[in-house]
Each structure stands twice: as structure tokens, then as C-alpha cells.
Amino acid sequence: MIGLLVAMLLMVIVLATANSLFSFCVRACYLNLSRLEVQENLRVGINRVSREVRQAAEITSIDNSGSGRLIFIDPHDNVISYRISKSGDNEAAYQLIRSINGYGHNPVARYVTGLAVEIVNIGTDTCTVQLKLTGEKDDSGKMDVSTSVMLKNYKNQVHGL
């Protein structure tokens, strides 16, 4: 009888330890998947923004307060806008939104919580811009991705800065 109780106690201890280890592994896996998803979205977002900013003829507005906003004019005289907004689905995740001439409001990347733009160098024929996207999903922790872009079609016009 005592042997059976000892065996049951050992079995309970082993099962509790296995359950604790399993739940730890599941949480770690979920956290890593969240981090990977945020990193991928930040990479897609920074690539899209930097590719378009590189072609900008002029930067008309930068707002680094709050989540951030960038407005510039492309070589075809379209006004391109990037801003951060909450999605309308159940998750209500922050996302990077792109608009052309005030229309479209197309999501570019999810889990992007901030857009920061800084004019690093303005010359007579050149302009270098530092772009930074910040993102987070659930408990993934904040992550940043940044790049510097030299404008190709720069017309020595930077407004509202």
C-alpha cells in the first residue's frame, strides 16, 4: 500500500514537471513566432518606404510626434503618405498605412507601432534621410529596424521641417 502511494506521488511529480516544461516550451515558441512575425513585417515596411523615399522629389512633411508620419512627392507629382494606424479587425494591431494623393489607405505592414524620419544631410544636390520603424506584437518586446536613404531625384526642397 505504501509502495503504491510512493509510486503515485512520484508519478504526480514527474507529470507536473513534464507539464511545466511543456508549457514553458509552448510559451517560448509563441514568443519566438511573434518576434519573427514582427521582424518580417518591419523588414517589409522599411524596404517599401525606403524604396519610395529614394525616388522622392521633395519631402513635404515629417511628424515624429506620436506614432509618426511622412509625406513626400514622387517624381510623377503624386503625394505619398505613410502613417501608423490601428487595424479595424479584432486584433486591433498597429500597422503602417500608405496613401497616394489622399486615397488608398493601404496597409503595408502589421505590428508597426512607430515611424521616425530624420533628415541627416541636406546638400545643394543631395539629401540623406534616416528611416526607423518600431514594432511590437503581444509580449514580443519592442524591435527597431532602420536604414539611411539618399534621395535620387532631390530638388533641394524640404518643406515643413
Contacts in CASP RR format, 6 or more apart in sequence:
PFRMAT RR
TARGET T0000
AUTHOR 0000-0000-0000
METHOD contacts of the structure
MODEL  1
MIGLLVAMLLMVIVLATANSLFSFCVRACYLNLSRLEVQENLRVGINRVS
REVRQAAEITSIDNSGSGRLIFIDPHDNVISYRISKSGDNEAAYQLIRSI
NGYGHNPVARYVTGLAVEIVNIGTDTCTVQLKLTGEKDDSGKMDVSTSVM
LKNYKNQVHGL
31 139 0 8 1.000
31 140 0 8 1.000
34 137 0 8 1.000
34 138 0 8 1.000
34 139 0 8 1.000
34 140 0 8 1.000
35 137 0 8 1.000
35 140 0 8 1.000
35 141 0 8 1.000
35 143 0 8 1.000
37 110 0 8 1.000
37 111 0 8 1.000
37 137 0 8 1.000
37 140 0 8 1.000
38 111 0 8 1.000
38 135 0 8 1.000
38 136 0 8 1.000
38 137 0 8 1.000
38 140 0 8 1.000
38 143 0 8 1.000
39 143 0 8 1.000
39 145 0 8 1.000
41 109 0 8 1.000
41 110 0 8 1.000
41 111 0 8 1.000
41 112 0 8 1.000
41 135 0 8 1.000
42 109 0 8 1.000
42 111 0 8 1.000
42 112 0 8 1.000
42 133 0 8 1.000
42 134 0 8 1.000
42 135 0 8 1.000
42 143 0 8 1.000
42 144 0 8 1.000
42 145 0 8 1.000
43 145 0 8 1.000
44 108 0 8 1.000
44 109 0 8 1.000
45 96 0 8 1.000
45 108 0 8 1.000
45 109 0 8 1.000
45 112 0 8 1.000
45 133 0 8 1.000
46 131 0 8 1.000
46 133 0 8 1.000
46 145 0 8 1.000
46 146 0 8 1.000
46 147 0 8 1.000
48 98 0 8 1.000
48 108 0 8 1.000
48 109 0 8 1.000
49 70 0 8 1.000
49 82 0 8 1.000
49 96 0 8 1.000
49 108 0 8 1.000
49 115 0 8 1.000
49 131 0 8 1.000
49 133 0 8 1.000
50 131 0 8 1.000
50 147 0 8 1.000
50 149 0 8 1.000
52 72 0 8 1.000
52 74 0 8 1.000
52 80 0 8 1.000
53 59 0 8 1.000
53 70 0 8 1.000
53 72 0 8 1.000
53 129 0 8 1.000
53 131 0 8 1.000
53 149 0 8 1.000
53 151 0 8 1.000
54 149 0 8 1.000
54 150 0 8 1.000
54 151 0 8 1.000
54 152 0 8 1.000
55 74 0 8 1.000
55 75 0 8 1.000
55 151 0 8 1.000
55 152 0 8 1.000
55 153 0 8 1.000
56 72 0 8 1.000
56 73 0 8 1.000
56 74 0 8 1.000
56 80 0 8 1.000
56 151 0 8 1.000
56 153 0 8 1.000
56 154 0 8 1.000
57 72 0 8 1.000
57 73 0 8 1.000
57 74 0 8 1.000
57 75 0 8 1.000
57 77 0 8 1.000
57 153 0 8 1.000
57 154 0 8 1.000
57 155 0 8 1.000
57 157 0 8 1.000
58 72 0 8 1.000
58 73 0 8 1.000
58 154 0 8 1.000
58 155 0 8 1.000
58 157 0 8 1.000
58 158 0 8 1.000
58 159 0 8 1.000
59 70 0 8 1.000
59 71 0 8 1.000
59 72 0 8 1.000
59 119 0 8 1.000
59 127 0 8 1.000
59 129 0 8 1.000
59 151 0 8 1.000
59 157 0 8 1.000
59 158 0 8 1.000
59 159 0 8 1.000
59 161 0 8 1.000
60 71 0 8 1.000
60 72 0 8 1.000
60 73 0 8 1.000
60 79 0 8 1.000
60 159 0 8 1.000
60 160 0 8 1.000
61 69 0 8 1.000
61 70 0 8 1.000
61 71 0 8 1.000
61 159 0 8 1.000
61 160 0 8 1.000
61 161 0 8 1.000
62 69 0 8 1.000
62 70 0 8 1.000
62 71 0 8 1.000
62 117 0 8 1.000
62 118 0 8 1.000
62 119 0 8 1.000
62 160 0 8 1.000
62 161 0 8 1.000
63 69 0 8 1.000
63 70 0 8 1.000
64 116 0 8 1.000
64 117 0 8 1.000
64 118 0 8 1.000
66 114 0 8 1.000
67 83 0 8 1.000
67 84 0 8 1.000
67 85 0 8 1.000
67 94 0 8 1.000
67 113 0 8 1.000
67 114 0 8 1.000
67 115 0 8 1.000
68 83 0 8 1.000
68 84 0 8 1.000
68 114 0 8 1.000
68 115 0 8 1.000
68 116 0 8 1.000
68 117 0 8 1.000
69 81 0 8 1.000
69 82 0 8 1.000
69 83 0 8 1.000
69 84 0 8 1.000
69 115 0 8 1.000
70 81 0 8 1.000
70 82 0 8 1.000
70 83 0 8 1.000
70 115 0 8 1.000
70 117 0 8 1.000
71 79 0 8 1.000
71 80 0 8 1.000
71 81 0 8 1.000
71 82 0 8 1.000
72 79 0 8 1.000
72 80 0 8 1.000
73 79 0 8 1.000
73 80 0 8 1.000
74 80 0 8 1.000
75 153 0 8 1.000
78 100 0 8 1.000
78 101 0 8 1.000
79 100 0 8 1.000
79 101 0 8 1.000
79 102 0 8 1.000
80 98 0 8 1.000
80 99 0 8 1.000
80 100 0 8 1.000
81 98 0 8 1.000
81 99 0 8 1.000
81 100 0 8 1.000
81 102 0 8 1.000
82 96 0 8 1.000
82 97 0 8 1.000
82 98 0 8 1.000
82 108 0 8 1.000
82 115 0 8 1.000
83 96 0 8 1.000
83 97 0 8 1.000
83 99 0 8 1.000
83 115 0 8 1.000
84 94 0 8 1.000
84 95 0 8 1.000
84 96 0 8 1.000
84 97 0 8 1.000
84 112 0 8 1.000
84 113 0 8 1.000
84 114 0 8 1.000
84 115 0 8 1.000
85 94 0 8 1.000
85 95 0 8 1.000
85 97 0 8 1.000
85 105 0 8 1.000
86 92 0 8 1.000
86 93 0 8 1.000
86 94 0 8 1.000
86 95 0 8 1.000
87 93 0 8 1.000
87 94 0 8 1.000
87 95 0 8 1.000
87 107 0 8 1.000
87 110 0 8 1.000
93 110 0 8 1.000
93 111 0 8 1.000
93 137 0 8 1.000
94 110 0 8 1.000
94 111 0 8 1.000
94 112 0 8 1.000
94 113 0 8 1.000
94 114 0 8 1.000
94 135 0 8 1.000
95 107 0 8 1.000
95 108 0 8 1.000
95 109 0 8 1.000
95 110 0 8 1.000
95 111 0 8 1.000
95 112 0 8 1.000
96 107 0 8 1.000
96 108 0 8 1.000
96 109 0 8 1.000
96 112 0 8 1.000
96 115 0 8 1.000
96 133 0 8 1.000
97 105 0 8 1.000
97 106 0 8 1.000
97 107 0 8 1.000
97 108 0 8 1.000
98 104 0 8 1.000
98 105 0 8 1.000
98 106 0 8 1.000
98 107 0 8 1.000
98 108 0 8 1.000
99 105 0 8 1.000
99 106 0 8 1.000
109 133 0 8 1.000
110 137 0 8 1.000
111 135 0 8 1.000
111 136 0 8 1.000
111 137 0 8 1.000
112 133 0 8 1.000
112 134 0 8 1.000
112 135 0 8 1.000
113 134 0 8 1.000
113 135 0 8 1.000
113 136 0 8 1.000
113 142 0 8 1.000
114 133 0 8 1.000
114 134 0 8 1.000
114 135 0 8 1.000
115 131 0 8 1.000
115 132 0 8 1.000
115 133 0 8 1.000
115 134 0 8 1.000
116 130 0 8 1.000
116 131 0 8 1.000
116 132 0 8 1.000
116 133 0 8 1.000
116 134 0 8 1.000
117 129 0 8 1.000
117 130 0 8 1.000
117 131 0 8 1.000
117 132 0 8 1.000
118 129 0 8 1.000
118 130 0 8 1.000
118 132 0 8 1.000
119 127 0 8 1.000
119 128 0 8 1.000
119 129 0 8 1.000
119 130 0 8 1.000
119 158 0 8 1.000
119 161 0 8 1.000
120 128 0 8 1.000
120 129 0 8 1.000
120 130 0 8 1.000
120 148 0 8 1.000
121 127 0 8 1.000
121 128 0 8 1.000
122 128 0 8 1.000
122 156 0 8 1.000
122 158 0 8 1.000
123 156 0 8 1.000
124 156 0 8 1.000
125 154 0 8 1.000
125 156 0 8 1.000
126 150 0 8 1.000
126 151 0 8 1.000
126 154 0 8 1.000
127 150 0 8 1.000
127 151 0 8 1.000
127 154 0 8 1.000
127 156 0 8 1.000
127 158 0 8 1.000
128 148 0 8 1.000
128 149 0 8 1.000
128 150 0 8 1.000
128 151 0 8 1.000
129 148 0 8 1.000
129 149 0 8 1.000
129 150 0 8 1.000
129 151 0 8 1.000
130 146 0 8 1.000
130 147 0 8 1.000
130 148 0 8 1.000
131 146 0 8 1.000
131 147 0 8 1.000
131 148 0 8 1.000
131 149 0 8 1.000
132 144 0 8 1.000
132 145 0 8 1.000
132 146 0 8 1.000
133 144 0 8 1.000
133 145 0 8 1.000
133 146 0 8 1.000
134 142 0 8 1.000
134 143 0 8 1.000
134 144 0 8 1.000
135 142 0 8 1.000
135 143 0 8 1.000
135 144 0 8 1.000
136 142 0 8 1.000
136 143 0 8 1.000
END
